[in-house]
Amino acid sequence: MIENYIDFIYTTLLMAWGGSCVGIGLIAIPFIFNHMKSPTEASYMTSKILKRQDILIRVIAISMLALFYYKSKLTYSYQHIEWVVYVVVLHCYIFGKIISKRLWIFREKIETFDAPAGNDPQRSQFRRWHIAGRVLYTGQIIGVVALLYLHAFGL
Protein backbone atom coordinates (compact mmCIF):
# COMPACT_ATOMS: atom_id res chain seq x y z
CA MET A 1 0.00 0.00 0.00
CA ILE A 2 2.76 2.46 0.92
CA GLU A 3 4.50 1.53 -2.33
CA ASN A 4 1.71 3.25 -4.27
CA TYR A 5 2.25 6.50 -2.36
CA ILE A 6 6.01 6.32 -2.81
CA ASP A 7 5.57 5.69 -6.55
CA PHE A 8 3.14 8.58 -6.92
CA ILE A 9 5.31 11.06 -5.00
CA TYR A 10 8.47 9.91 -6.78
CA THR A 11 6.87 10.23 -10.23
CA THR A 12 5.45 13.65 -9.36
CA LEU A 13 8.83 14.93 -8.18
CA LEU A 14 10.59 13.64 -11.29
CA MET A 15 7.98 15.20 -13.54
CA ALA A 16 8.24 18.54 -11.72
CA TRP A 17 12.05 18.49 -12.01
CA GLY A 18 12.11 17.45 -15.66
CA GLY A 19 9.16 19.65 -16.56
CA SER A 20 10.74 22.71 -15.03
CA CYS A 21 14.01 22.04 -16.88
CA VAL A 22 12.28 21.50 -20.21
CA GLY A 23 9.77 24.30 -19.75
CA ILE A 24 12.30 26.87 -18.64
CA GLY A 25 15.41 25.79 -20.52
CA LEU A 26 13.91 24.79 -23.85
CA ILE A 27 10.79 26.96 -24.06
CA ALA A 28 10.80 30.03 -21.78
CA ILE A 29 14.42 31.17 -22.07
CA PRO A 30 14.62 30.96 -25.89
CA PHE A 31 11.27 32.78 -26.06
CA ILE A 32 12.54 35.53 -23.74
CA PHE A 33 15.72 36.05 -25.75
CA ASN A 34 13.77 36.14 -29.02
CA HIS A 35 11.17 38.64 -27.85
CA MET A 36 12.90 41.07 -25.50
CA LYS A 37 14.47 44.22 -26.89
CA SER A 38 17.86 43.79 -25.25
CA PRO A 39 19.97 40.67 -24.62
CA THR A 40 21.06 42.26 -21.34
CA GLU A 41 17.44 42.59 -20.16
CA ALA A 42 16.71 39.04 -21.29
CA SER A 43 19.75 37.86 -19.34
CA TYR A 44 18.52 39.48 -16.13
CA MET A 45 15.03 38.08 -16.64
CA THR A 46 16.25 34.54 -17.19
CA SER A 47 18.56 34.80 -14.17
CA LYS A 48 15.57 35.58 -11.96
CA ILE A 49 13.65 32.63 -13.39
CA LEU A 50 16.60 30.26 -12.95
CA LYS A 51 17.06 31.36 -9.32
CA ARG A 52 13.43 30.42 -8.61
CA GLN A 53 13.91 27.11 -10.40
CA ASP A 54 16.98 26.48 -8.25
CA ILE A 55 14.85 26.66 -5.11
CA LEU A 56 12.36 24.21 -6.61
CA ILE A 57 15.06 21.74 -7.61
CA ARG A 58 16.70 21.89 -4.18
CA VAL A 59 13.39 20.97 -2.53
CA ILE A 60 12.82 18.19 -5.05
CA ALA A 61 16.35 16.78 -4.68
CA ILE A 62 16.10 16.65 -0.89
CA SER A 63 12.63 15.11 -1.07
CA MET A 64 13.91 12.49 -3.48
CA LEU A 65 16.73 11.58 -1.11
CA ALA A 66 14.13 10.90 1.57
CA LEU A 67 12.10 8.82 -0.88
CA PHE A 68 15.17 6.82 -1.84
CA TYR A 69 15.51 5.86 1.80
CA TYR A 70 12.00 4.40 1.75
CA LYS A 71 12.50 2.89 -1.69
CA SER A 72 15.66 1.15 -0.43
CA LYS A 73 13.41 -0.93 1.86
CA LEU A 74 11.59 -2.24 -1.23
CA THR A 75 13.00 -4.84 -3.55
CA TYR A 76 13.08 -4.10 -7.25
CA SER A 77 15.51 -5.03 -9.97
CA TYR A 78 16.74 -1.59 -11.11
CA GLN A 79 17.50 -0.10 -7.69
CA HIS A 80 21.27 0.26 -8.18
CA ILE A 81 20.97 1.68 -11.69
CA GLU A 82 18.46 4.19 -10.37
CA TRP A 83 20.87 5.35 -7.65
CA VAL A 84 23.69 5.78 -10.17
CA VAL A 85 21.50 7.83 -12.53
CA TYR A 86 20.25 9.97 -9.63
CA VAL A 87 23.83 10.67 -8.50
CA VAL A 88 24.76 11.65 -12.08
CA VAL A 89 21.75 14.01 -12.25
CA LEU A 90 22.74 15.56 -8.90
CA HIS A 91 26.30 16.07 -10.14
CA CYS A 92 25.00 17.78 -13.29
CA TYR A 93 22.90 20.05 -11.08
CA ILE A 94 25.69 20.83 -8.59
CA PHE A 95 28.37 21.48 -11.22
CA GLY A 96 25.84 23.52 -13.15
CA LYS A 97 25.38 25.72 -10.07
CA ILE A 98 29.15 26.18 -9.78
CA ILE A 99 29.32 27.27 -13.41
CA SER A 100 26.31 29.53 -12.87
CA LYS A 101 28.12 31.36 -10.10
CA ARG A 102 31.11 31.85 -12.38
CA LEU A 103 28.82 33.18 -15.12
CA TRP A 104 27.42 35.75 -12.64
CA ILE A 105 30.93 37.02 -11.99
CA PHE A 106 31.59 37.35 -15.71
CA ARG A 107 28.24 39.02 -16.28
CA GLU A 108 28.96 41.68 -13.67
CA LYS A 109 32.29 42.43 -15.35
CA ILE A 110 30.80 42.52 -18.85
CA GLU A 111 27.83 44.72 -17.85
CA THR A 112 26.13 44.67 -21.28
CA PHE A 113 25.51 42.05 -23.92
CA ASP A 114 23.87 44.49 -26.33
CA ALA A 115 27.07 45.27 -28.24
CA PRO A 116 28.70 42.64 -30.48
CA ALA A 117 31.26 40.47 -28.68
CA GLY A 118 34.13 41.17 -31.04
CA ASN A 119 37.45 40.05 -29.58
CA ASP A 120 36.50 40.68 -25.95
CA PRO A 121 38.23 37.90 -23.94
CA GLN A 122 35.65 38.08 -21.15
CA ARG A 123 32.80 37.53 -23.60
CA SER A 124 34.56 34.55 -25.15
CA GLN A 125 35.19 33.06 -21.69
CA PHE A 126 31.56 33.72 -20.79
CA ARG A 127 30.44 31.92 -23.95
CA ARG A 128 32.62 28.86 -23.18
CA TRP A 129 31.38 28.61 -19.59
CA HIS A 130 27.82 29.14 -20.79
CA ILE A 131 28.15 26.21 -23.20
CA ALA A 132 29.45 24.02 -20.36
CA GLY A 133 26.49 25.08 -18.21
CA ARG A 134 24.07 24.25 -21.01
CA VAL A 135 25.62 20.79 -21.40
CA LEU A 136 25.13 20.12 -17.68
CA TYR A 137 21.55 21.44 -17.84
CA THR A 138 20.89 19.07 -20.74
CA GLY A 139 22.45 16.30 -18.65
CA GLN A 140 19.88 16.99 -15.95
CA ILE A 141 17.06 16.67 -18.48
CA ILE A 142 18.41 13.43 -19.93
CA GLY A 143 19.02 12.00 -16.45
CA VAL A 144 15.54 12.82 -15.22
CA VAL A 145 14.03 11.28 -18.36
CA ALA A 146 16.16 8.17 -17.71
CA LEU A 147 14.88 8.02 -14.13
CA LEU A 148 11.29 8.33 -15.36
CA TYR A 149 11.96 5.59 -17.90
CA LEU A 150 13.48 3.30 -15.27
CA HIS A 151 10.57 3.97 -12.94
CA ALA A 152 7.87 3.52 -15.56
CA PHE A 153 9.21 0.37 -17.18
CA GLY A 154 11.11 -1.10 -14.24
CA LEU A 155 14.11 -2.52 -16.04
Secondary structure, 3 states (H helix, E strand, C coil): CHHHHHHHHHHHHHHHHHHHHHHHHHHHHHHHHHHCCCHHHHHHHHHHHHHHHHHHHHHHHHHHHHHHHHHCCCCCCCHHHHHHHHHHHHHHHHHHHHHHHHHHHHHHHHCCCCCCCCCCHHHHHHHHHHHHHHHHHHHHHHHHHHHHHHHHHCC
